[in-house]
Structures are given as C-alpha cells and as structure tokens.
Amino acid sequence: MVDVKKTYEQMIEKGYDSLELLESFGNYYYDNNNLKKSKLYFDKLFEKYNLALISTKSKERYKLIQKTINNYN
C-alpha cells in the first residue's frame, strides 16, 4: 500500500512542491498539534511564495506557531 503523505513529503524534500502542497502540509500538521513539522512546511511556503498568494488562515497559523516556538526558546 502506498503511503500518500510520505510520498508527497519525499517529493517536497526533493524540491517538487507547490503552494497548495506546502500549505496543505503546514495546516495538516498544525491541526495534528505537530508545530515543528507545521513550521517546517510553512517556512518553505513563506520563503517561496508571495504573501498575496497564501491564505489568511495559513498566515495567522504561521504567526501563532512562530510566537509559540519563540516562547519555548
């Protein structure tokens, strides 16, 4: 059986990504309380794509993740 999530993650690691894929993974891991992994995908998303293209939901979540992680450091 193919692990779709793992396959897509491997594609992203090799540089084959899209705005939708990075945003989906950022939100997926956010929803599953894995802020470190969520930040990893959001970091890539925000580095690569113009803010105007990124959803408001993802922008808000990314800000919260950054605040949360900075509070723990």
One Martini backbone bead per residue (centre of mass of N, CA, C, O) as a GRO file, in nm:
protein
   73
    1MET     BB    1   0.097   0.035   0.021
    2VAL     BB    2   0.054   0.373  -0.023
    3ASP     BB    3   0.207   0.658   0.120
    4VAL     BB    4   0.108   0.962   0.048
    5LYS     BB    5   0.239   1.148   0.254
    6LYS     BB    6   0.528   1.041   0.214
    7THR     BB    7   0.550   1.096  -0.087
    8TYR     BB    8   0.510   1.404  -0.071
    9GLU     BB    9   0.746   1.460   0.121
   10GLN     BB   10   0.963   1.358  -0.076
   11MET     BB   11   0.904   1.561  -0.296
   12ILE     BB   12   0.969   1.813  -0.133
   13GLU     BB   13   1.265   1.738  -0.062
   14LYS     BB   14   1.328   1.744  -0.391
   15GLY     BB   15   1.149   2.017  -0.493
   16TYR     BB   16   0.846   1.906  -0.533
   17ASP     BB   17   0.627   2.172  -0.534
   18SER     BB   18   0.357   2.367  -0.386
   19LEU     BB   19   0.149   2.572  -0.249
   20GLU     BB   20  -0.068   2.362  -0.176
   21LEU     BB   21   0.116   2.152  -0.043
   22LEU     BB   22   0.249   2.327   0.177
   23GLU     BB   23  -0.016   2.427   0.303
   24SER     BB   24  -0.136   2.153   0.372
   25PHE     BB   25   0.092   2.058   0.562
   26GLY     BB   26   0.088   2.289   0.760
   27ASN     BB   27  -0.213   2.236   0.843
   28TYR     BB   28  -0.202   1.941   0.918
   29TYR     BB   29   0.008   1.970   1.152
   30TYR     BB   30  -0.148   2.174   1.312
   31ASP     BB   31  -0.407   1.994   1.358
   32ASN     BB   32  -0.185   1.769   1.494
   33ASN     BB   33   0.020   1.918   1.694
   34ASN     BB   34   0.280   1.975   1.483
   35LEU     BB   35   0.468   2.250   1.489
   36LYS     BB   36   0.740   2.179   1.364
   37LYS     BB   37   0.629   2.068   1.094
   38SER     BB   38   0.458   2.304   1.020
   39LYS     BB   39   0.691   2.510   1.006
   40LEU     BB   40   0.852   2.378   0.784
   41TYR     BB   41   0.629   2.426   0.560
   42PHE     BB   42   0.585   2.728   0.607
   43ASP     BB   43   0.867   2.822   0.551
   44LYS     BB   44   0.867   2.735   0.255
   45LEU     BB   45   0.620   2.892   0.167
   46PHE     BB   46   0.722   3.188   0.257
   47GLU     BB   47   0.986   3.179   0.082
   48LYS     BB   48   0.849   3.112  -0.214
   49TYR     BB   49   0.584   3.288  -0.165
   50ASN     BB   50   0.356   3.514  -0.199
   51LEU     BB   51   0.144   3.652   0.027
   52ALA     BB   52  -0.106   3.687  -0.169
   53LEU     BB   53  -0.125   3.355  -0.210
   54ILE     BB   54  -0.181   3.325   0.089
   55SER     BB   55  -0.367   3.235   0.330
   56THR     BB   56  -0.497   3.362   0.614
   57LYS     BB   57  -0.484   3.108   0.784
   58SER     BB   58  -0.178   3.056   0.744
   59LYS     BB   59  -0.076   3.323   0.852
   60GLU     BB   60  -0.191   3.294   1.139
   61ARG     BB   61  -0.057   3.024   1.211
   62TYR     BB   62   0.237   3.112   1.170
   63LYS     BB   63   0.239   3.326   1.391
   64LEU     BB   64   0.170   3.134   1.625
   65ILE     BB   65   0.410   2.947   1.594
   66GLN     BB   66   0.632   3.156   1.633
   67LYS     BB   67   0.547   3.239   1.917
   68THR     BB   68   0.556   2.962   2.053
   69ILE     BB   69   0.852   2.892   1.989
   70ASN     BB   70   0.978   3.150   2.116
   71ASN     BB   71   0.871   3.084   2.412
   72TYR     BB   72   1.056   2.810   2.432
   73ASN     BB   73   1.353   2.963   2.380
   0.00000   0.00000   0.00000
